[in-house]
Amino acid sequence: MSTSNPLLSETPLPVFSAILPEHVEPAVDAILADYSTQIDALLASDAPCDFASVMLLQERLEDRLSRAWSPVSHLHSVKDSDALRKAYTAALEKITEHSAELGQNRELYAAVKAVADNADFKSLDRAAQRLTDDALRDFKLSGVALEEPARSRFKAIANELAKLSTEFEEAVLDATDAWGENIADAAVLAGIPPSGLAVLRAYAEEEKIDGWRITLKQPSVQAVMTYADDRGLRERVYTAANTRASEQGPHAGRFDNSARIEQILALRHEAAQLLDFVNAAEESLATKMATNPQAVLDFLHDLVKRAKPVAEKELSELRAFAASELGLDDLQPWDVAYASEKLRLQRYDLSEEELKPFFPLPAVMAGLFAITQRVFGVSLRERSGIDVWHTDVRFYDVLDAQENVIASAYVDLFARSAKRGGAWMDVCRTRFRNGASVQLPIAYLTCNFAPPTADAPALLTHDDVITLFHEFGHGLHHLLTEVDYPGVSGIAGVEWDAVELPSQFMENFAWQRDALDLFARHYQSGERLPDELFDRMQAARHFQAALFLVRQLEFALFDFRLHLEFDPARGARVQELAREIRREVAVIQPPSWQRMAHSFTHIFSGGYSAGYYSYLWAEVLSADAFSRFEQAGVFDAATGAAFRRSILAVGGSRPALESFIEFRGREPDAEALLRSYGLAA
């Protein structure tokens, strides 16, 4: 089977073109069977329990499973199909069951505890100790101490949650792909610039129709909501986008996630209580920097107090402008992006369309790589002939100063059908020193930008540039690790509310003149980004920053309180809680039929449950960390080496706060976040 099933072949890289849905379950079955056999043999042995026999064995077994499952999971996100979904769901259920059984295996827990209790444990390196300590914590969070019937119930919940999370994400993808409008009359699209029209034309050509096609893919939604003069069109796109996978809107009930949301929250709450936590929010913090729920609430409410008055002022200015200049006396949510773009254009004489010609994707990628080389001392080189899942995909090796390959990355940047929206970094291979050999880290970097057209390369908005830098920051965290154990290597084992530090840190370079000079050149003329245009960018940098911040605070509080306050007797109270939080935080009130939660994949299928606040928590760390570069020089090699050594190289091998203090010389300063938004007193 290992030769006929590409998921079982020990190839250096996944052979994506050979992976078929029918390969998935047999491969997972074979790997899980061998995994269980080896664990049974370990527990049957009379040999003393030490780090090599207990912890390294599990690392090898987990890595083998990951090598097979990672490409399957990735294909499910970037090249979905009915057959793959069915195979993915069935295999995920088996993996979840296996994981739950391991987590409740008391003999294995005793073996790991014996490693920690060994007299020589303190002589192990820091990463080995952390790996062992994290394993003991995770056993407890997996219900190892539970007695029947609680043990079986906890396992059943884990299986059901895995299934519901997958169904939730698939419903959002299906709802996104299901809606569209074909436009034959160009007048309907008045206001949308040529680059946006080219995207809509490409969507029409994809469907083999004349004219233009509006979809719910991000480039299409952005083009319509920001530029379309037709208010009715903006309202239709807003309605379709904000009722996806719900009981409202144009596909009401067809992909409805309502029942799944209720089930997910109820099951998370029940699982948390089985582990003696009061609620799922409290359980979530067991693996985060924040020490208790009140610390999170205090952090968020303090930001609300600082940001909301400024957001109210920004909205008041926007309403006045919309009424006097645009004839919009009753500014609605579907008018906000449109009116904001017009106000920004009037106030700063700056539009994304004016900037886009200076951000052709090939140049942006070259600039990003140049920044990485200057700051962190590594270079990236494209490698051809790699088996990939789509012709858009590129593969890069990461080289150290001596030009040794130390890591690699797949890069997939354009929106298309059967690919979920958003942007993310994920793991293909994790660094692992297994005996004499070292498995090098490999990442997936995925975005959903507008593709190139017949007349122009892919042209990014500045927001797109920031997104690319953000995900690349996650990639660097994974790729530049020097930790040899997969469980605490790269992003693994890093507290969830600190994992965004490197990604948000990298965003800062997209605003620096020295950095922009490396890549911001007009795709036709080669002209450098003019100083006066850069100055206008900087002047507009904090335009409506408070409106953005209160929106993030609304999401963060909604997520956290949804898990903190869940009451089985009352249910999730999704809409009720959303309205309550909006009254407290939001300045723009959406219509009653808006269903943001139903497509909130971050918290219902993306690992951010009771953790969406992490973006803002980590932004304190990233803003404060970058301030050291501002003092030393943004390309200062010594500061870059310190960041690489203290933050990127150590991964999850020690507490994130300890890593931050080593780099910054002190604990983080929350004022750095407010300064980054232009809101500091």
N, C-alpha and C positions, 0 to 999 in steps of 0.2 A: 504494500500500500504506500510506503514511503516514496516509492519512485513514481507511482501513478497519481498520487494525490499531492498537488503542489503545496498544500498547507502542511504537509508532513516532511517535505524535502528540506534538507539542511542547506538551502541556497543562501548566499551572502545577502541577497535582497529578495523581497517577495516577487513572485512571477505573476503579476496582476493579470496579464492576458490569459493565463492558464487557469485562473481561479473561477470555478463555476459554483452555482448554488448547491449542486449535489455533492460537492466536496466538503461542505462545511460541517455537517453533523458527523460523518464518519471520522473526520480529523479530530474534532472535539472529543468524540467518544473514545478514540484511541489514546489521546493525550491524557484525558481524565482517568482512564483505567490505569495507565502506567503511573500516573501521579499517585493514585490511591495505593497501588501495589508497593511503591517505594516508601510511602509514609508508613504503611503497615509493617514493612520490613524494618524500618527505623525503630518503631515502637516495640517490635518483637525482639530486638537485639539486646544483649546484656552489656554491650559496650557502654562506657560512661558517656554521658551527654556533654558534648563540648560544642563550641561555636561552629566548627567545620562540619561535624556530623549532623547537627540539627539545623542551624540557621543557613549555612551555605547550601545544604541539600534543598531546603525550601526555596532559596533564591534560584537555584538551577531549575527546579520544577516550575516555578512561577514564570521564569523567563521563557521556558519552552512553550508554555501555554500562551503567553503574550505574543510570541513570534508568530503563532498561527492565528490568534484571534485579532490582533491589531489590523492586518490588512482587510479582514472580513468586516470589522467594525467601521473601518475607514471607507470601504466601498459602499457600505450601507448609507454613509453620509454624502458621498460624492457621485455615486453611480447606482442609484437605487432602482429596484425592480420588484415586482410582486414575488417572483421566485426567491430572490435574495432575502426579501423581508421575511418570508416564511421560514427559510433556513436559519436566518439570523435569530429570529425570535425563539425558535425551538432550541438552538444551541445555547442562547443566552440563558434560557431557563435551566439548562443542565449545568452551566458554569455557575449560576447563582446558587443552585442546590449544592453543588460541590463546595463552593466557598462557605456556605452556611454550615455544612457538616464539618469542614475543617475548623471553622471558628468556634464550634462547640465541642471539639474533640479534647476531652480533658486530659487524656494521656499525652497528646501533643503539647497542650498547654503546660503540663507538668515537665515535659522535656525542655521546653523553652525556659521555664522558670528555673530549672536545674542549671541551665547555661548561665542565667543571671546570678544564681547563687554560688557559682563556682568561685573558689578562692582567687583564680586568675582573671576573673571577669574585668576587674578594674585595670588590668594591664593590657586589655584589648584596645585597639585604636578607637577614637571617639565615634566614628561612623558605625563600627560593629556594636558598640554599646547602645547607640541610639536605635539601631535596627532592632536589637533585642528588646529594648524598653518599649518601642512602638508596637512590637508584636504582642507583648503582654497587655498593653492598653487595648489593642484591637481585639484580642481574645475576649476581654471583658465587654467591649462594645458589640461583640458578636453573640453574647449570651452564654459564654462558657460556664457560668455559674448557675444557669437556670436549671430548674428541675421540671420534670413532666407535670402537667401538659404544656407548661410555658415554653419548654425547649422546642417542641414540635411546632407550636404556634408561631414562635419567632422565625423559624425557618420558612414556614408557609408565607408569612408576611414578606420576607425578603424576596421570595420568588414572585409573589404577586406584585410587589412594587417594581421589580425589574421589568415585568411584562407591561404594567401600566405606563411606566416612563417611556418605554419604546412606542407604545400605542399613541401616547400623547404627542411625541415628536413626529410620528408618521402622519397623524391627523393634521398637524400644522403644515407639514410639507404638502400633503394632498390638497388642503384648502388653498394654499398659496398657488399651486399649479393649476387648480380648477378654474380660477376666475381670470377673465380677460375681456378686453373690449377691442374690437377691430375698428379702426378709424380710416374712412376713405377720403374724408374731406380735410385737407390740411388746415383749413380755417379753425377747426375745432382745437387744434394744437397750437394756436397762436400764443406767442410768448416763450415757448420752449425753444432753447437755442439749438443750433445745428448739431452739436454733439449729442444732445438728448434725443433729437429726432432720429439720428443715426442708430441709436440704441433701439428705439421703437421700431424702426424700419427692419433692423436685424431680427427682432422678435417676430415680425410679420413674415419675413423670408423663411425663418425656421419652421413656421406653420404653413408655408407655401401659399400665402395670400398676398394680395396687393395692398398697398397703403402702409399703415402703421398698426402695431399691436401694443396695447397697454397691458401690462401684467402686474403682479404683486411682487415681482423680484425687485430687490433694493434699487438698482439703477433706474428702473422705470418709475417706481414710486417717488424717488427723489426728484426726477425730472418733472413730473406732473405737479407734485405738491409745492415745489420751489418756484416754478416758472409759468405754469399754465394759466393764462388769463381767464379761461373758462371756469367760472366758480362752480358750476354744476358738475363739471368733470372732476375738479378737485374734491368735491363732496363725495362723489361716487367712489373714487379711489380711497379716500379716507375711510369711508364706511366699510368697503370691502376689506381693507387692511386691518381695521380695528374691530372687526367682528369675525375674523377668521376662526374656524374650529369652534364655533359657539352656536347658540340657539337663536342668534340674531343675524341680520344682514342678508345679502343676496343668496347665500347657501345655508340659510337657517336650518340647523338640526342635522345637516348632511354629514358633517365631520365633528360633531359636537363633543367637546372635551369636558362639559359640565360635570358629568357623573364621574369621570376620571379624576378631576380635581378633588371632589369630595372624598373619593376612595383613597387617593394618595395621601391626603392630609390625615384622614382617619387612621390609616395604617401606620403612618409615621408616628402619630401620637401614641398609638397602642404599643408600637415597638419600643418607643422611648420609655414608656411607663413600665414595660416588662423589665427594662434595665434599671429601674429605680430612678429615672429622671422624671422631673415633673412634666416636661413637655419636649417636643422635638427641637425647639430652639435651644434649650439647655443641653440636650444631647449633642447638638451640632457644635457647641462651643468646646466640647471635650478635645477637639483636634484643632483649635484655633488659638490665636494670640489673646483675643478678648477673654477676660477671666470669668465674666458672668453676664446674663442678659441685661442687667441694669447698666453695665458699662457700655454696651452697644447702644441702648436707648439714649443714655446721656450724651454719647458722642453724636448721634444723629440729631437729637433735639437741639443740641448746642449749635449745630450747623444750620438747622432750620431757623433758629432765632437770629443768626447772623445774615442768612441769605434771603429770607422771605421778604423783609422790607425793601431790599434792593430789587428783588424780582417784581414786586408790586409796582415799583417805580418804572422798571423797564416795560412792564405790560401797559401801564398808563400811557407812556410815551408812544408805544406801538399802536394802541387804540386811537390816540389823537391823530397820529400820522395816517392810519388806515382810513379814518373818517374824512380828514381834510384833503388827503392826496389821492386816495383810491376809491372814495365813495362807499366805503364799507363802514356803515354806521353801527353794525352789530357784528363785530369781529367774532368769527367762529373758529373752532380748532382747525378746520381745513383751510382757513385763511392765514394761519399764524406763520407758517414757513414762507408763504408767498409774500405777505406783507413785510416780514422780517428781512427778506432778501431785498425788497424795494427800499426799505429804510436804510439798510446797510449800504446800499448803492448810493443813496442820497447823502448819507452822513459821511461815508468814507470814500465814496467813488470807487467802490471795490465790489466785484462780483466773483463768484467761483468760476464763471465762464472766462473772465479775464485772466484768471490764474491758470486754468487747466492747460493751455498751450505750453506753459513752462514746466509742466509735470508729465512728460511722456514716460510711460512705465519703464521702458528699457533704461532711460537715464536715471530714473528714481532708484531702480534696483542697483545700478552701478554706484550711485552716490551712497546708498545704504551700505553697500559692501565696503566702500572707501572709508566711511565713518567707522565701521567695525574694525577695519585694519588699523586705523590711526589710534583709536581709543583702546582696543583690546588686543592688538598685536596679532590678529588672525586674518586670513584672506579667504575668499570663496572663489571657486573655479567650477564652471559648468562642466558636467560630464555627459557626453552623448551616448546613445546606444543602450540606455536603461529602459527596462520594461515598465511602462506606466499605464494608467487607466484611461487617459485621454491625451490627445495630441497637444493640448495646451500645457501639459505638465512639464516642468523643468526639474533637473536634478543637479544639486551642487555639492561639491566636497568642501569641507572646512579644513584649511591648512594652517599649521603653526608657522612660526618664524623661520623654521628650517625646511618648510614646505612638506612636512609630513602630514598625511591625512589624519585628522583627529576626530572627525564627525562628518555627517552628510545630512542633506535635507531635500525632500520633495516639495516643490512649490507649485501651487494650483490656484490661480488668481482670478479667473473669470466666472461670472454668473452663467448658469445654464440650467436646463430642465433636469430633473432627477437629482439635483444637488441642493442640499439644504442651505438656507440663507445664513447670513452672518459671516463672521471671520473667526478662525480659531487655529491654535497650534495643538497638535496631538503627537503622541509617541509612536514611532514605528519600532525602534530598537532602543534599549537603554544600555548605558555603559555598564559592563560587567566583567570583572577580572575573574575568569573561571580557570583556575589552575595556571598554566603558563600562558594562556591566550587571553586577550582583552577584546571583548565585543564593543565596538565603537557606537556611540549614540547616533540615532537617525531620527529626524523629525518630519512631520507633515505640517506644512504651512499653507493654510487655505483661506482665501478671500472670495468676494463676489463682486468684482469690479466690472464696469462696462467693458466689453471686449474691443479690440481694434476694429476699425471699419475699413472699407476698401480704399478710403482716401487718407487715413491717418492712423498712427499707432494708438494704442490705448492711452487716453489722456485722463489723468487722475485729478479729482478735486483735492484741495489741500486736506480736507477731512479724510479722503482715501489715503493720502500719504501718511497721515497720523495713524490710521488703522494699520497700515502695512508695517510701520515702525513698531507699533504696539505688539503685534503678533510676532514680529521678528525678535522682540525683547524676550517673549516667552521662549522662542526658539533658542536664543543664546543661553538662557538659564538651563535648558536641557542639553544643549550641544557642548557647552564649555565646562561641564561638570568634571571634577577630578575624583569623584567618589566611586568606589569600585563595586558597591552593592546596590543592585537595582531598587531595592526597597527604600533607599534614602539618597538615590542618585538623581541629579537634575531637579526636576520639579517634584519628584516623589518624596513624600514625607514632609514637605514644606507646609507650614500652617496655611490654611486656605485663605485667611485674611492677610497673608503676606505674599502669596504667590503672584499677585499682580505687581509687585515692586519692580522687577526688571522690565516688564512690559510698559508700564506707565512711565518709568524712567526714560526709556528710549523715545517716547513721544516728544520729549523736550527738544531733541535734536532737529525736529521738523520746523522749529521756530528760530533756530540760530542762523545768523547771516553766514558765518563761516561754513556751517554744514550745508546750507542751501546753495552756496557757491559751488559745491562739488557736483551738483546735479540739476539745479533749476535753470534750465536753458530752453528757449523757444524751440519747439520741435521742427519748425521750418527754417527759421533764420539762424538758430544757434545763439541768439542773443541771451546774455546773462539776465537774470531777473533784475529789472531796473531798481535802483535805490528807492525811487519815489513809490514804486509799487510795493516794495518790501516795507517801507515806512507805513504805507496804508494798511498792509497786513498786520503790522504790529499794533497800529492804532485800533484796528478792529478786533484784535485778539480776544479781548474781554467783552466784546459785544454780546449782550444778553447772556453773560456767563451765569448770572444768578438764576435766570429762567431755566437754564440747563441744569444747574445744581439742584434746584428744588424738584425738578423732574426726577433726578437720580435719588434724591432723598425720599420722594414719594414711593418709588419702586422698592427702595431698601426697607423703609418702615412697613410697607405693605407685606413684603416677604417675611420679615422678621416677626411681626405681630400675628400674621396668619398662622405661623407655627407656634408662637409663644402662647397665644390665647385660644387655641383650638379647644372646643368643648364638645365632646361626643353628643351631649344632649341637644346642642343647638346647631351642630354641623359647622361647616367651614365659614359661613357668613361672608362669602367672597365679595359680593357686591356691596353689602352693608359696610364691611370693613373698608373697602376701597373708597366709598363715599365719605366715611368718617375721617380717613387719613387725608383725603383731598381737602376737606374743610379745614384741616389743621395745617397742611403743608402747601397744597397747590394754589396757584394763582389763576390758572386756566382750568376751568371746569369742563370736562368732556360731557357729551350728551349721555342720557341715562342708558342708552342702548350700547354704549361702548363696552367692549369686553376684552380689555388688555390682558387679563389673567389667562385667558384661554389660549393665547399663543406665547405665554411667558415661559419659553423653553428653558431659560437659564435655571429656573427654580423647580420646574416640574420634570425636567429630563436632562438637565445639564450640570448637575452637581453643585449648584449654588443654593440649595434649599436652606433657609435661615442663614444665608451667607452672602446675599447680594450686597449687603453693607460693606463687604470686603473690598469692593472697588474703591470706595471712599477711604476706608481705613488704610489700605495700601497706598493710596494717593498721598497721604500724609508722609509715608516713608519715602516714596519716590520723589516728591517735591523737595523734601529735606535733603535727600541724597544728592539730587542734581545741583543743589545750591553749592555743594563743595566744588563741583566742576565749574560753576559760574565764577567762583572765587579763584580757582587755579588756572582756568582756561578750558574751554569745552573739549579740546583735543589733547589735554595734558596726559601724556602717556603714564606718568607715575600715578595719577589719580585713577586712570582707567585700569591700571594693573592692580591697584588697591581694591577697586570695585569688583574686578574679576576674581581676585583672591578671596575677599571677605564675603561676597554675596553669591556670585555665579558658581565658583568652583566647588563650594561646600554643600550645595543643594540642601537636602533635608537632614544633613548629618549632625546638626545642632539647632537649638532654638533660633528662630529668625531674629528675635530681639538681640540676641548675643551677636549675631552676624552684623546687624545694623550698627550696634554700638562699636564694634571693632572698626567698621568703616568710617563712621561719623565722629567717633570719639565721645559720644554722649547719647542719651535717649532721644527719640524723635520729637520734633517741635511741631505741634498741630497748627501753629500760625503759618507754617510753610504751605499748607494746603490752601488757606485763604489767600495768601499772596499769589499763588499760582492762578487763582481765579480773579485776581484783581480786587479782592474783597477785604483785604486786611485793613484794620483801622489805621 
